[in-house]
């Protein structure tokens, strides 16, 4: 464990809490900003400039930069404890976890399903509408590549760091002892309460079509967390999963996945 992270957690818990929560709050603030911006000036017409047609193409990069600034500034405050063994385990868990997440939409095409059946509640949906830079920019051009790379940066790096710090390092401890000195709880301590609370909130943070995938993925992440007791492994898992999800979305036109 990082000595600085351990010192903060025990000697300055208020500071430790802020540094666990603020990156996630900034990330969520970016989502709120998108909702506000969309309501005020989004005009989805071909005659409009790209920044008005799709404000997420400039709001998400700002969101990512803001999160990265605080993460870099407070890097030593996080107990990543990188390990080759557990990082490799994170790669395996990430591949398996995202495999379950994208399987329903892949089967949707293979089985030639329609969008109005009961199966839609389990993720069996076309997932065609979403981030697709080809709708705004010439494919292969500088703007197309820039928007795509920034999207991968956000999904694979920013989201992986922000969410795992919040869910695994902070929220799991909070669920264990929310009325006491929860920050003193060891990282990765197993508890049915923390599993149900954190996995349930993780599911609620996603769209209903993703609930099944989020349940399976969140359960696997929890298993990796209590097995490895290594935050870095959870970050690697999230990085690999979101990287593969983005590659799959672009390769198969499943833009709604991300």
N, C-alpha and C positions, 0 to 999 in steps of 0.2 A: 504493500500500500504506500502511496505517496506520503512522505513525512509531513509535508505542508497540509495535505488534505486531512490527515489524522489529527494534526495539531489544531486546525480550524474547527473540526467537528467536536473536539473535546474542550477547547479553550475559548472558542468564539462561535458558539452555535448559531447565533443570529446572523453573523457574516456567512457562515457555511450554508444556512438555509437560503439566504438571498442568492448566493452563487449557484445553488442547485435550481432555483425556481426562475430567476430572471431570464435566462436564455429561452426557456419554454414560454414565458410570458411575452417576450418579444416576438417569438414565432407566432403565437396565437394573435398578438396584436397585428401582425402582418395580414392574417386572414380577415380580421375585423376591418382593417383598412381597405382590403379588396372589396368587401361588401359595401362599405361606404362609398368608395370610388365608383364602383359599378352602378350604384343607385344614383349618383350625381351626374356622371358625364359619359358613361359607357353608351356608345352607339354602334351597334353591330351591323354596319352597312359597308359594302365594298368601297363606297366613295370616301369613307372616313380613314384617317391615318391609323396605323396599327396600334398606337398607344391609346387610342379611344375605342377601337374595336375590341381589344383584348388587354385591359389594364393589368392583368396578371403577368404579362410578359415584362413589365418593368417593376411591378410591386414585389413579385417573388424574388428577383435579384436583390432589391433593397432589403428585403426581409432576411435573405441569406447573409448579406454583408454585415448587417447589424448583429445577427447572431454570432457570426464568426469573430467579430471584433471582441465581444465580451468573452467568448470561449477562449480565444488566444490570450486575452488579458488575464484570465483566471485559470489557465491551463493546469497549473500546479495545485489547484484546489480540488481537483477531481482524482478519484482513486482508480485510475484505469488499470494499473498494475499489469502492463502488457506481458504476455507470455506466448511463446511460439506454440506450445501444446494447446493452450486454450483458444488461441486465435484460429488454429486449424479446426478445432472443434466448432468454433463459431462459423467457419466457412461451411462445414457440413450441415449444421443446423439451419443456416441461412438458405442453402439450396433446398433442403427438405421443406422448410417453412414456406418459402415463396412458391414452391411447387404445388403445395396444397392450395395456396391463395389463387393461383392462376388456373388451376385445373378446371374449375367449374365453367369459366368462360371459354376455355379451350374445348371442353366437351360440348358446350352449347353449339359450336360450329360443327363438330364431328357428328353430333346426333341430329343436326338440322332442327333444333328446337325453335319454338316461337317465344316471343317476349312476354306473353300474357298468361303463362302457366304458373302453377304453384312453385315450380322449381326456381323462379326468379328470386324467391326469398332466401335461397341457398347459394346465390352468386351465379346462377346459370343465366347469364345475360350477355348481349353482344358486346357491350363496353366499347363502342366505337367513338363516342363523343367525349372529347377531352383535349388534352394538350397535344396539338399537332402543328408544329411550326410551318408545315407546308401550306397551311391555310392562309398564312400571312406573308410568308417570304418565299422567294425562289429557292427550291430545294438544291442544296449544295452550295448556296451562296454564303457570304460572310455573315449576314444577319441570321440565316437559318442555322448555321453551325454555332454561332454565339448563343442564340436562345436555347439550343439543344444542350450545349455543354453547361450552361448555367442551370438548366433544369436538372441535369445529372448531378451537379455540385450540390444543389439543394436537396435532392432526394437521397442520394447515397452518402453524403458527408454531413450536411447540416442536420437533416432529420435524424440520422443515426445517432449523432452526438447529443443533440438537444433532448430527444425523447428518451434515450437510455439513461442519461443523467437524471432526468426528472422521474421516470417511471421506476427504474431499478434502484437508483441510489437514494432518491428522496421519498417517493410515494410508498415504496415497499416498507421502508422504515416507519413512516408515519402511520401506516395501517397496523403495524405491530404494536404501537404504544402511543396512540394519538393523544392520550390524556397525560402522558408523562414525558420523560426526556428521550423521545424517540430517536434523536440523532446519535444516541449512545448505542443503539442496536447495531450488531455486526452486519456487514454487507452480506446479502444472500441468505439470510436466516429463513428457513422454511416455515410457512404458516398457511393454513387453509384460508384464514382471514385475509392475509395479504394477497394470496393468489386470486381469490374471488374479487376483492376490491380493485386491485390493479388491472387484472385482465378484463373485468367488466367495464372499467373506465376506458381502457384502451379500445375496447370494442365500440363504446359509445362515441369515441372521437372519430369514428369512421362512418361512412354511409351504410345504410341498411344492407345494401347489396354485398358489402364486404364483411358483414358480421361473422359469418361462418369462417371465412379466411382469417379474420382477426382473432377469433376464438382459438383456432388451432395454432396460429403463429404466436399469439400471446402466451399460450400454454407451453409451447416449445421454448420460448424465450425464458419463461419463468423456470422451466426445468434446467436450462443451461445455467441460469443465474445461481440457483441453489446448489447445483452440482459443481460448478467451477468456482463460485464465489469470486468471480472475476468480471468487473465491469467492462474491461477491454474486450473480452470475448463476446459480450452482448452487443457492443458497438460493432464489432466485426461482423457478427451475424446480421445485424440490421443493414450495414453497408452492402454486404453481398446480396442480401435479399432485394433491396431496392435497386441496386445496380442491375441485377438480372430482370427484375420487373420492368425497368425502363427499356432494356434491350428487347425484351419480349414485346412490349407495347409498341415500339417503333417497328419491329420486324413484322408483326402480324396485324398492325393497324388497330390494336386494342388500346386506344388512347385514353379511354375512360379509367384505366387502371391507375393512372398517375396524373 
